[in-house]
């Protein structure tokens, strides 16, 4: 991976010194070869930031958890369903050295497994996912780990098996278990950093994953979400505020024919309202469209009819990416579809992502805030090794979790068609009733990088030095676990 050194908006923090002594072909070849071989022969060193200093063995002594229910401004619709609230779960881990850390998770049952959502009341579905989180915490109590990725690999099969049992769903999607593990995984990463003296996100990234997380973009596009029921005037207002990369939910409720007609009408209305707006952040100056179907299209032919309509109304060339058009069970070659398709929830793991890439998917939507940071690093590396671009999608997460996603998005190679910036969807401000109160829980909420300005997050040196504030303690969440 290289970076244009004349570009002041993009800095590759790892490759430059190495590449001074190697040509590009040799560097890429060596990077690809060492990824797996070095991991096998040196399982300790790949996670250490200093090969001389071994990582600490950390033993979990105490665990605890809690949750809050956050209401939404309006019902949030996708995958043919609607949510009215989102649970924020909180995981507390304490090591035998006396250190403790807290990790957050935004639950999304509808996204992670729509069958669980539709088979239970909304509250019951959330309670089931929270039970999986609690189970995960109990099985790591007393365990010793030296890096979070290996611990996740160890416990995921057990957690997934339990999740199938508690939901009475033998075909449960693995994303349900991964979503439940986000807070636990984040707490493990923070404890790992604290115990080993890592002060920044860059310090914390294991060596094996640095090649895919080596950029320091000065800007990241803030991508708002336009759900089924967002009025057109609100979309236009978002553009007027400077937002330029639009995520549009498609795959509306109804039969396949009804869905298609609704999606065509929605695309026409949106393109009519904002199609002629221009931006300096895309290479062609046009607003990029990002469609997310959440697996609602059952056939290629149906999607092609939507694309034919986009061509007819002049919107086709502005389609940057379509995320998850088909159900993950529809394992078909998509390389003949004339737009870039991205895998999201179907890429549960790195192996699933590789399978999707082999099917013709040419982008990956990373979700460190939905599939754990540990699994996201593995997926990002798999994509990087196959020259597949990535970006960061949201799960309507809380303000602190946005910073975890931002730390990943800011370090990814710029997405095709964009002018050297990261991409991060963030729609919490559009959907939470108490967003400003939730912002007060963010320990660095006054940071220059926290709020988008004219459609971008400005990521200066203070963002990278402070890692978005993820290492700072939030008094709101700390107070949940004060000993009485």
N, C-alpha and C positions, 0 to 999 in steps of 0.2 A: 504494500500500500504506500503510495507516495502523495506528496502534497506540493503544490506549486509554491515554491519558496518566495516568489514575487508577490503572492497574494497575502495581504496584511490581515485578512479576515480569517485565516486558517493556519494553524500551527500544528504540525505533526511532532509530538513530543518524544517519540522513541526511535524513529527510523533514520533521522538525519545523520546522526553520528556514525551509525553503522554503515549507511549508504555511501559515506565519504570514501570508504575503503572497499566497496563492492559495487559492481554494476547492478542495474535493476533486476536483470534476469537471475543473476546469482543470488541476490538477496531474497527474491520471492521463492526461488527453489529451496534455499536453505530454510526459510521460514516454514514452508509447507512440510519439509522433512522432519524438522525438529519438533513440530507440534505434537505428534503422536509418539515418536521414538523417545524424545526426552521425557515425556510424561511417564512412559513405561519404566524407563531406566532410572529416573530420578523423581520419584513421587513426592519427595519432600521439597526439593528445591524449586519446583515449578510454582509453588505457592509462596515461597519466601521472597521478600524483596531484597534480601542480602543472603547469598548462598553460604556465607560463613556463619551467619546467625540463624540457628534453627527456630522454627515457629514453636510457640508454647503449646503444651498440651493443656487444654482447658476442660475442666470437669464441671458440669452443671449441677449445682447444689439445690437451688430452689426455683420453682416456676409458679407463675400466677397469670391470670387473665381477667379481662373485663370487656365491656362493649358499650357503645352508645348508638342510639337510633336517630338518624338525621333525616328529617322530612324534606321532600322535594317541593319546588315551587309549583310544578305541575306534573302529572303522570308522565313518566319517561318511557317512550315507546321504541322498541326495536325487536327483531326476531318475532314479530307478530304479537308481542306481549307488552305489558306496561308495568313499571315499578312506581310505587308511591313514596318509598323511603329506602335509605341505604344504611346498613349497619357498619359501624367503624369498630373493629375489634382491636384489642390492645394486649400484647404479649410481654410478660415480664420474665427475664431470665437472670439468675444470679449464679456466679461461679464460686468455687471453693476458696478463691483468693479474696473474696469479699466484694468483687466488682459486680455491678449489675447494669443491664441495659433494657430498653423498652423498644419494641417494634410495633408498627401499625399495619393494619390491613383494612382495606375497603372491600367488603364482600359484594359480589354480584352473582347471585344464583342464576338469574336469567341468562347472563352472558356465558357462564361456565357450564351450565347444563339446563337447557330450556325445559326438558322433561321433568326435572326435579321442581322447577319453578311452577309448571302447570299442574303438577300432581299434588301440590301442597298449597296451603295458604301462604301468602308472602312472608309472614312472620315465621311460620313453621319451616319454610325453606331456609331462611336465614339461621334459625336455631340449629338446623341440621349441619350447616357449614361450620357454625361456631363449635358444635360438638366435635367436629373433626379437628379443629384447631386445638381444642383442649386435649384431645387424645394424643396429638402430636407432641404437645408439651409434656404430657405425662411419660411418654416413652423415651424422651431425651433426658429426663431427670436422672441424674447419676451417670450419664454417659460422658465420655471424654472425646474431644475432637481437636484437631489442629487446623482445620479449615472448613468453612461452611459448605462448600460444594460437595466434599466427600460425605459429610454428615447428611446432607439432603439426599444424595444418591442412596445412602444406607436406609433412611427411614421412609422414603417415598413409597416403595412397594407396600410396606405395612400400613401406611396412612391411606393409601389408595384402596387397599383391601377393606379397611375399616369403613371408609366412606361408602363403598358399595353396600356394605351390610347395613349401615345406619340409614341409608336412603332407600333400601330395598330395591336397588337398581343394579343388576349385574352388568349392565352396559353403560354404566356411569362414565361420563367423559373425564379424562384425567385432569382437565383444567379445573374441575371442581375441587379436587384434592390440592392442586397447586395453589389455587386462589386461597384456600384455607391456610396454607403454609406461609403466606407472604410475611405476616407479622413475626412469626417465629424465625423465619430466615433473616429478616432485617435485624432482629435482636441478636441473632448469632453473628452477623457481620459486624455489628457495632461492638459486641463483646470481643470478637476476634481482633478488631482494630485497637480497642482499648488495652487488651492484654499484651499486644505486640508493639504498642507504641506508635501505631500508624496515625498520622494527624490529618491526612487528606484522603479524598476518594482515590486520587492517583496512587498514593502510597498503598492503599488497601487492595488495589487490583492485582491479583496474582499474575506473575510474569507470563504465564501461558496465554492469558487473555488480553494482554496489553496491545498486541498488533491490531485487534479489532476495536480498540477503545483508545486510540492514540491521538485523536485530533482535539484541539481546543478552539472551537468556533467562538467568534465574538458575538454572534447572534444565533438565536434559534426561533424559527417561526412558531408562533402560538396558534395552534389549529383549533378553531371552535367547531362544535358539533351541531349540525342542523338536523334534528330528529324529525320524525314524520309531522309532528304537530307544531313545529316552529313556524310562525307566520313569515311570509315573504318580506314584510317590512322590517322584521327583526334581522333577517339575513342582510338586507340592504344597509341597515344601521351598523351591523358588524363591519361591513366593508368600509363604510364611512369612517369608522373608528380606526381603520388601518389594517384590519385582518385581511389576508390575501390568499391563504391556502385553506379552502373550504372543505370540510368533511360532511358529506351529505348521506344520510341514511336512506337506503332504498330497500326493496323487498317488503313492501307494505302488506298489511293484513288482507286476507281474502284468498280466492283461488289464484292459480298461476296467471290466468288471463286478467283477473281483476287487479292483481299485484302489478302486472306489466303496464296496464293502462294508467294506474295511479302513479307509477314511477315515471312514465313518459310525461304525464301532465306536470308532475313535480319538477322534473328536469327542465321542461319548457319554461315554466314560471320562473325558476331560479336563473336560468340562462338569460331570459329576457330582462331580468332585474339587474344582474351584475356582470353579464358576459362581456360588456364593452369596457369594463374598468381595467386599468393597466397598473402594473407593479414593477418596481426596480429589482425585485428579488428573484424573478424567474428569467431564464435565458431568453425567452421569446416575448417577455413583457406582459403576458396574459395571466389572468388568475388561474391557477391550477385547480382542477376539480378532483376530489378524493371521495369516491363512492364506497360505502360499506353496506353489503347486502346481508351480512351475518348468516350466510348459507341458505338463503331463501329461494334461490333459483334452482330449479330441479333439472333443467336441461340447458345445454349449450345454446340450442336454437332460440330459447327464450331470451337469454342474455344478448345474443346477436341481434335480436329484434330491437332491444333497447339501444344497442350501439348504432343500429341503422337509423333509429330515430335521432340519436345524438348527431349523426352525420347530417341528417336532413335539416336540423335546426342550426347547424354550425357550431355545435358544442364539442364535437368529437376530438378535435385537436387539443382541447383544454383538459382532457381526461388524463391526469397524471398516473392514477392508480385506482384499481377496483379491488377492494379487500373482501376476501371470503365470499365470492359469488355463489359457490356451491356447497352443499352439505359435504362434510368430510368423508362421509360414507360413499360419495360419488367419486370413486378413484379413476379419473379419466385424464387423458393427456389434454392439456390446455394450451400447448405451445402454438396452436393455430389461431388462437384468439388475438386479434390485432391491438390489444392494449396490455399494459403491464398489470398482472394480477398478483396480489399479495396474500400470503397465508398469515392468519392470526391465530384464532382459537384452535384450528386444526393442527397447528405446529405446537403441540403440547410440549414436546421435548426436542432436543437437538436431532435425534434420529427421525422424528416425525417431520422436522423441517427439511432434512435432507431428502426424505421421500417426496415431499411437496416440490422441492426444487427439481427433482428428477421428473416430475409430472409436468413441468413447464412453468411453475410459479416463479416469477422473476423479482420478487421483493418479499421481505419479511417484516411484519409489524411486531416489533418487540414490546413486551409488556413486563418490565421488571416489577411493576406494581400489581401484577395479576398472576404471574407464573413464577414468582420469586426472582431475586437478583441472581441467585446461583444458577438456575436453569437458563435465565436470559443470557448470561455470559457464555454458556455452552452453545446456545442457539446462535448468538452473534458470531462466535468463532467459526461455527460450521458454515454460516452464510459468507463470512469474510473469505474463507478458504476457497469458496466457489464463485467469488466475485459477484455476489448477490447483494444489492443495496438493502439497507434497513432504515427504519424510522421508529419513533416511539409513539404508540397509541395509548389512549387514556382508558380508565375504567370508572370515570367520574370520581376520582379519588380526592382525598382531603389535601389541604395545602402542603403539609409536610411530605406526603408521598409524591406530590408533583416534583419536589426537589430530587427525590430518588430517580424519577424518570428523566428529569432534566440533566442529571449527572451522566446518564447514559447517552441521551440524545446529543448532548454537546460534544461527545467524543467520537461519534460515528462519522464516517465519510459522508460528504454532502450527497444528497439524493439527486439522481439524474434530472436534469432540467432546471435545477436550482443553482443560485449563485452563492455557493460556499456558506451554508448555514445548516444548523441542525433542524430537525423537524420534531415537534412534540405537540401532540394533541392534549388540550387541557380544557375541560368543559364544566368543571365544578362550579365556577362562578355563574354559569348559565342555569344551573339546575338545583343547587342547594338553597333552601329557604333561609338558613342561618349562616350563609357563607362568610359574612364579615366576622361573626363570632368565632367560626372555625379558624379564620385567619389569625385571630388573637392567640390561638394555641401554638402558632408557629414561632419558635424562639428567635428567629431572625426575620420577622415579618417586615421590618423596615429596610431590608437589604435592597440594593439597587436592581437586583436580578429577579426579585420575587414577582412583581407584577409586569405584565406585558405592556409595552408602550408602542403604539402604532403598529400593532400586530406582531411584534417581536419581543422576545426576552433578551435583554442586553446583558451579555455575559462577560464582564470585565475580569480583571485579575482578582478582584475581591470575591467573585463567585467561586473561582477555582481554589483560592486560598482558604475559603470557608466551606467549600464543598456544598454550597447551597444551604448550609446550616444544619445538615443532617446529623452532625456529631454533637450539636448543642442539645441540652436537655430541655424538654418542654415541661414547665411547671404544672400545666393542666393534667398531663398524663402521669407525671411523677406522683402527683397528689392522690391518684387513684390507688396507689400501693403503699401509702404511708402506714406504718404499723400503728395501730390504735393503742 
